[in-house]
């Protein structure tokens, strides 16, 4: 299994750069060849992943309603502001269980630091 971990320092900017350089998130994931891609510091609120009112789509798909074929994505966003946030892209079938509140402690789980 090939796992890559990347501190993206903001998913909005990173996803736009990936789409500009590779044409799509899918093309980037295929080029990378990772089975699991873990992203830190996504810095994006959950509602922003689904919102394209400003013409910029930041979600996990290459366009709304079209998930990336062959991959699943899991998001844990900071509950209070657009800070922190982690994301995992995993090849379909590689995950057994995902939990965005693993500590069972609201003060820790709402920070968006763990999946």
Backbone as a chain_set.jsonl record, in Angstrom:
{"seq": "XXXXXXXXXXXXXXXXXXXXXXXXXXXXXXXXXXXXXXXXXXXXXXXXXXXXXXXXXXXXXXXXXXXXXXXXXXXXXXXXXXXXXXXXXXXXXXXXXXXXXXXXXXXXXXXXXXX", "coords": {"N": [[0.852, -1.174, 0.0], [0.545, 2.203, -0.826], [0.97, 5.173, 0.767], [0.431, 8.618, 1.045], [1.158, 11.635, 2.685], [0.246, 15.002, 3.085], [0.698, 18.382, 3.776], [-1.375, 20.734, 2.901], [-1.906, 23.396, 3.336], [-4.293, 24.809, 2.863], [-7.07, 23.908, 1.127], [-8.631, 25.078, -0.914], [-6.94, 26.714, -2.558], [-5.004, 24.795, -3.216], [-6.511, 22.754, -4.521], [-7.405, 24.172, -6.748], [-4.946, 24.716, -7.998], [-4.102, 22.102, -8.571], [-6.105, 21.328, -10.39], [-5.551, 23.132, -12.442], [-2.935, 22.391, -13.185], [-3.09, 19.592, -13.699], [-5.523, 19.076, -14.831], [-7.64, 17.756, -13.583], [-8.792, 16.556, -10.368], [-8.91, 13.797, -10.282], [-7.098, 13.047, -12.343], [-4.727, 13.931, -11.172], [-4.633, 12.277, -8.854], [-4.408, 9.786, -10.103], [-1.915, 10.099, -11.399], [-0.259, 10.394, -9.159], [-0.475, 7.927, -7.913], [-0.993, 6.918, -5.4], [-2.462, 4.882, -2.85], [-3.732, 5.816, -0.649], [-4.291, 9.134, 0.199], [-3.507, 11.537, 2.432], [-4.505, 14.596, 3.685], [-3.517, 17.528, 5.357], [-4.404, 20.495, 7.188], [-6.542, 21.544, 5.616], [-8.26, 23.662, 5.824], [-10.961, 24.538, 5.31], [-14.389, 25.177, 5.507], [-17.064, 22.822, 6.007], [-19.479, 23.426, 4.608], [-18.513, 24.908, 2.484], [-17.406, 23.08, 0.782], [-19.462, 22.183, -0.748], [-20.448, 24.365, -1.992], [-20.656, 26.433, -4.768], [-21.159, 28.991, -5.473], [-19.603, 31.189, -6.02], [-18.407, 30.512, -8.334], [-16.237, 28.889, -8.026], [-15.372, 25.656, -7.421], [-14.713, 23.679, -4.705], [-14.849, 21.121, -3.822], [-14.587, 17.513, -3.25], [-14.979, 16.191, -5.569], [-14.582, 16.373, -9.159], [-16.408, 17.967, -10.265], [-19.54, 19.264, -9.107], [-21.616, 16.722, -7.768], [-20.454, 14.632, -9.128], [-18.651, 12.21, -8.168], [-15.199, 11.244, -7.673], [-14.136, 8.767, -9.716], [-13.284, 5.595, -8.553], [-12.24, 6.416, -6.156], [-12.76, 7.307, -2.716], [-13.648, 9.967, -0.538], [-12.951, 11.497, 2.583], [-13.823, 13.76, 5.088], [-12.904, 15.994, 7.679], [-13.785, 18.745, 9.181], [-13.046, 21.854, 10.789], [-15.203, 22.807, 13.334], [-15.735, 25.378, 14.213], [-14.477, 27.434, 12.728], [-12.803, 28.31, 9.613], [-10.35, 26.723, 9.864], [-7.591, 24.476, 10.467], [-8.502, 21.154, 9.743], [-8.738, 18.053, 8.117], [-8.314, 15.684, 5.499], [-8.994, 12.718, 3.695], [-8.253, 10.885, 0.875], [-9.089, 7.858, -0.484], [-8.469, 4.852, -2.207], [-11.218, 3.199, -3.61], [-12.638, 0.696, -1.655], [-10.521, 0.305, 0.069], [-10.91, 1.114, 2.651], [-12.082, 0.301, 5.894], [-13.394, 1.377, 8.073], [-14.397, 4.665, 8.963], [-14.076, 7.561, 10.933], [-14.978, 10.684, 12.024], [-14.982, 11.693, 14.503], [-13.229, 10.525, 16.511], [-12.244, 10.673, 19.151], [-14.297, 10.918, 20.932], [-14.791, 13.138, 22.429], [-16.008, 16.194, 22.587], [-14.648, 18.669, 22.7], [-12.185, 18.092, 21.569], [-12.81, 16.706, 19.175], [-14.185, 18.582, 17.579], [-12.313, 20.25, 16.46], [-11.336, 19.569, 13.968], [-9.097, 17.987, 13.317], [-8.593, 15.295, 13.059], [-9.159, 12.125, 11.579]], "CA": [[0.0, 0.0, 0.0], [1.294, 3.452, -0.928], [0.285, 6.236, 1.488], [1.076, 9.926, 0.958], [0.634, 12.645, 3.605], [0.61, 16.3, 2.517], [0.136, 19.575, 4.406], [-1.713, 21.549, 1.737], [-2.022, 24.804, 3.742], [-5.497, 25.376, 2.257], [-7.563, 23.091, 0.021], [-9.148, 25.896, -2.025], [-5.82, 27.07, -3.429], [-4.367, 23.567, -3.696], [-7.362, 22.082, -5.511], [-7.366, 24.988, -7.976], [-3.641, 24.497, -8.637], [-4.124, 20.737, -9.114], [-6.946, 21.32, -11.593], [-4.834, 23.875, -13.484], [-1.751, 21.638, -13.616], [-3.363, 18.22, -14.121], [-6.818, 19.004, -15.488], [-8.661, 17.289, -12.656], [-8.317, 15.877, -9.161], [-8.747, 12.392, -10.689], [-5.836, 12.916, -13.084], [-3.654, 14.076, -10.187], [-4.585, 11.059, -8.047], [-3.881, 8.72, -10.961], [-0.489, 10.364, -11.582], [0.401, 10.168, -7.882], [-0.432, 6.481, -7.724], [-1.163, 6.557, -3.991], [-3.691, 4.209, -2.453], [-4.338, 6.714, 0.326], [-3.708, 10.47, 0.258], [-3.966, 12.247, 3.63], [-4.23, 16.028, 3.597], [-3.667, 18.291, 6.591], [-4.619, 21.938, 7.052], [-7.431, 21.821, 4.483], [-8.746, 25.021, 6.1], [-12.175, 24.805, 4.546], [-15.596, 24.726, 6.215], [-17.795, 21.776, 5.303], [-20.448, 23.984, 3.655], [-17.775, 25.419, 1.317], [-17.14, 21.958, -0.118], [-20.634, 21.981, -1.606], [-20.882, 25.66, -2.497], [-19.918, 26.949, -5.916], [-21.85, 30.226, -5.841], [-18.645, 32.164, -6.54], [-17.815, 29.959, -9.544], [-15.102, 28.04, -7.682], [-15.796, 24.444, -6.738], [-13.606, 23.194, -3.873], [-15.178, 19.815, -3.283], [-13.762, 16.341, -3.496], [-15.223, 15.745, -6.936], [-14.096, 17.32, -10.153], [-17.53, 18.891, -10.419], [-20.59, 18.864, -8.162], [-22.445, 15.573, -8.101], [-19.704, 13.619, -9.854], [-17.513, 11.778, -7.351], [-14.027, 10.791, -8.417], [-14.235, 7.332, -9.933], [-12.212, 4.791, -7.981], [-11.797, 6.968, -4.874], [-13.681, 7.861, -1.732], [-12.981, 11.006, 0.248], [-13.482, 11.66, 3.929], [-13.476, 15.113, 5.519], [-13.15, 16.423, 9.05], [-13.582, 20.192, 9.143], [-13.165, 22.541, 12.068], [-16.601, 23.2, 13.542], [-15.881, 26.78, 14.604], [-13.964, 28.387, 11.735], [-12.074, 27.668, 8.51], [-8.983, 26.431, 10.305], [-7.29, 23.06, 10.6], [-9.18, 20.329, 8.75], [-8.008, 16.962, 7.484], [-9.042, 15.008, 4.435], [-8.347, 11.509, 3.195], [-8.718, 10.254, -0.355], [-8.701, 6.448, -0.432], [-8.99, 4.038, -3.304], [-12.441, 2.489, -3.246], [-12.428, -0.65, -1.142], [-9.382, 0.206, 0.987], [-11.277, 1.503, 4.011], [-12.983, -0.558, 6.657], [-14.191, 2.248, 8.932], [-13.932, 6.044, 9.051], [-14.752, 8.253, 12.021], [-14.455, 12.05, 12.168], [-15.057, 12.041, 15.929], [-12.669, 9.329, 17.141], [-11.897, 10.834, 20.56], [-15.524, 10.949, 21.724], [-14.65, 14.309, 23.299], [-16.387, 17.281, 21.696], [-13.638, 19.73, 22.658], [-11.13, 17.647, 20.654], [-13.353, 16.301, 17.884], [-14.685, 19.686, 16.775], [-11.192, 21.02, 15.932], [-11.047, 19.206, 12.586], [-7.709, 17.565, 13.237], [-8.411, 13.841, 13.072], [-10.105, 11.228, 10.904]], "C": [[0.898, 1.237, 0.0], [0.462, 4.569, -0.311], [1.102, 7.516, 1.367], [0.379, 10.859, 1.936], [1.157, 14.001, 3.146], [-0.072, 17.414, 3.293], [-0.116, 20.575, 3.282], [-1.851, 23.036, 2.051], [-3.179, 25.512, 3.022], [-5.943, 24.605, 1.032], [-8.057, 23.923, -1.161], [-8.048, 26.202, -3.028], [-5.188, 25.819, -4.039], [-5.21, 22.871, -4.757], [-7.405, 22.857, -6.825], [-6.053, 24.766, -8.726], [-3.555, 23.098, -9.254], [-4.927, 20.702, -10.404], [-6.276, 22.063, -12.751], [-3.687, 23.042, -14.051], [-2.069, 20.278, -14.227], [-4.694, 18.044, -14.825], [-7.946, 18.573, -14.579], [-8.003, 16.675, -11.42], [-8.043, 14.409, -9.496], [-7.427, 12.18, -11.411], [-4.64, 13.027, -12.14], [-3.511, 12.807, -9.352], [-4.027, 9.886, -8.851], [-2.374, 8.878, -11.162], [0.287, 10.028, -10.308], [0.549, 8.675, -7.588], [-0.594, 6.027, -6.289], [-2.476, 5.809, -3.787], [-4.471, 5.077, -1.481], [-3.565, 8.024, 0.317], [-4.33, 11.195, 1.443], [-3.56, 13.709, 3.517], [-4.451, 16.678, 4.949], [-3.838, 19.761, 6.25], [-5.442, 22.277, 5.805], [-8.047, 23.215, 4.599], [-9.982, 25.399, 5.286], [-13.382, 24.324, 5.352], [-16.376, 23.73, 5.358], [-18.761, 22.345, 4.265], [-19.764, 24.5, 2.389], [-17.462, 24.313, 0.311], [-18.269, 21.766, -1.126], [-21.084, 23.248, -2.316], [-20.022, 26.09, -3.679], [-20.537, 28.267, -6.395], [-20.891, 31.287, -6.388], [-17.932, 31.654, -7.796], [-16.615, 29.06, -9.287], [-15.606, 26.842, -6.901], [-14.599, 23.844, -6.011], [-13.804, 21.769, -3.4], [-14.234, 18.703, -3.679], [-13.931, 15.812, -4.91], [-14.635, 16.761, -7.91], [-15.176, 18.298, -10.579], [-18.66, 18.377, -9.539], [-21.404, 17.675, -8.658], [-21.745, 14.463, -8.85], [-18.486, 13.199, -9.032], [-16.382, 11.25, -8.223], [-14.064, 9.27, -8.508], [-13.014, 6.617, -9.353], [-11.692, 5.282, -6.639], [-12.988, 7.364, -4.017], [-12.926, 8.979, -1.033], [-13.724, 11.194, 1.557], [-12.948, 12.974, 4.475], [-13.788, 15.311, 6.991], [-12.779, 17.902, 9.102], [-13.737, 20.771, 10.548], [-14.592, 23.074, 12.205], [-16.768, 24.697, 13.761], [-15.432, 27.8, 13.562], [-13.203, 27.623, 10.65], [-10.595, 27.521, 8.865], [-8.816, 24.921, 10.333], [-7.92, 22.274, 9.451], [-8.261, 19.29, 8.141], [-8.927, 16.243, 6.509], [-8.278, 13.759, 4.04], [-9.043, 11.073, 1.916], [-8.206, 8.82, -0.308], [-9.277, 5.722, -1.64], [-10.204, 3.27, -2.793], [-12.094, 1.07, -2.804], [-11.27, -0.775, -0.165], [-9.754, 0.541, 2.427], [-12.26, 0.512, 4.619], [-13.934, 0.304, 7.479], [-13.561, 3.63, 8.938], [-14.751, 6.746, 10.124], [-14.15, 9.647, 12.162], [-14.573, 12.554, 13.611], [-14.484, 10.891, 16.761], [-12.404, 9.455, 18.636], [-13.1, 10.758, 21.492], [-15.475, 12.052, 22.78], [-14.877, 15.526, 22.411], [-15.332, 18.379, 21.603], [-12.475, 19.363, 21.736], [-11.672, 17.38, 19.251], [-13.798, 17.462, 17.01], [-13.581, 20.55, 16.161], [-10.848, 20.687, 14.488], [-9.619, 18.741, 12.377], [-7.519, 16.055, 13.065], [-9.535, 13.134, 12.337], [-9.758, 9.813, 11.3]], "O": [[1.883, 1.303, 0.734], [-0.624, 4.881, -0.8], [2.318, 7.504, 1.562], [-0.849, 10.877, 2.012], [2.343, 14.153, 2.854], [-1.293, 17.398, 3.452], [0.82, 21.191, 2.772], [-1.906, 23.855, 1.134], [-3.055, 26.67, 2.623], [-5.271, 24.639, 0.001], [-7.909, 23.499, -2.307], [-8.217, 25.968, -4.224], [-4.875, 25.789, -5.229], [-4.682, 22.444, -5.783], [-7.438, 22.256, -7.899], [-6.049, 24.641, -9.951], [-2.996, 22.931, -10.338], [-4.491, 20.119, -11.397], [-6.419, 21.669, -13.909], [-3.493, 22.997, -15.266], [-1.399, 19.85, -15.167], [-4.97, 16.972, -15.364], [-9.092, 18.978, -14.777], [-6.823, 16.326, -11.429], [-7.049, 13.844, -9.039], [-6.711, 11.224, -11.117], [-3.656, 12.302, -12.291], [-2.4, 12.312, -9.16], [-3.256, 9.083, -8.324], [-1.637, 7.894, -11.1], [1.368, 9.443, -10.374], [1.576, 8.228, -7.077], [-0.356, 4.858, -5.985], [-3.469, 6.072, -4.465], [-5.702, 5.082, -1.479], [-2.338, 8.032, 0.414], [-5.536, 11.44, 1.462], [-2.392, 14.016, 3.279], [-5.453, 16.414, 5.615], [-3.466, 20.211, 5.166], [-5.09, 23.175, 5.041], [-8.32, 23.867, 3.591], [-10.027, 26.456, 4.656], [-13.397, 23.189, 5.827], [-16.345, 23.798, 4.13], [-18.859, 21.812, 3.16], [-20.383, 24.525, 1.326], [-17.275, 24.583, -0.876], [-18.054, 21.248, -2.223], [-21.995, 23.213, -3.143], [-18.795, 26.105, -3.587], [-20.449, 28.613, -7.573], [-21.306, 32.178, -7.128], [-16.978, 32.271, -8.27], [-16.032, 28.524, -10.23], [-16.203, 26.997, -5.836], [-13.583, 23.535, -6.634], [-12.983, 21.26, -2.637], [-13.224, 18.92, -4.348], [-13.089, 15.052, -5.39], [-14.245, 17.863, -7.524], [-14.889, 19.332, -11.182], [-18.73, 17.181, -9.255], [-21.824, 17.629, -9.815], [-22.365, 13.452, -9.18], [-17.407, 13.771, -9.187], [-16.597, 10.86, -9.37], [-14.027, 8.577, -7.492], [-11.871, 6.983, -9.624], [-10.814, 4.657, -6.043], [-14.06, 7.705, -4.515], [-11.699, 8.942, -0.946], [-14.947, 11.07, 1.631], [-11.76, 13.27, 4.342], [-14.816, 14.849, 7.486], [-11.601, 18.259, 9.072], [-14.47, 20.236, 11.379], [-15.114, 23.715, 11.293], [-17.848, 25.233, 13.515], [-15.955, 28.913, 13.522], [-12.989, 26.416, 10.772], [-9.721, 28.121, 8.24], [-9.793, 24.178, 10.233], [-7.862, 22.709, 8.301], [-7.151, 19.597, 7.706], [-10.146, 16.206, 6.679], [-7.047, 13.75, 4.05], [-10.263, 10.913, 1.879], [-7.012, 8.595, -0.111], [-10.42, 5.95, -2.037], [-10.203, 2.758, -1.674], [-11.363, 0.348, -3.481], [-11.049, -1.855, 0.383], [-8.971, 0.269, 3.338], [-13.137, -0.029, 3.946], [-15.125, 0.011, 7.575], [-12.337, 3.76, 8.92], [-15.964, 6.556, 10.218], [-12.948, 9.783, 12.394], [-14.289, 13.719, 13.889], [-15.175, 10.344, 17.621], [-12.345, 8.44, 19.33], [-12.946, 10.557, 22.697], [-16.035, 11.921, 23.868], [-14.034, 15.854, 21.576], [-15.141, 18.96, 20.535], [-11.84, 20.256, 21.174], [-11.064, 17.782, 18.259], [-13.787, 17.33, 15.786], [-13.878, 21.486, 15.418], [-10.134, 21.453, 13.84], [-8.999, 19.07, 11.365], [-6.386, 15.59, 12.938], [-10.705, 13.497, 12.457], [-10.415, 8.87, 10.858]]}, "num_chains": 1, "name": "protein.A"}
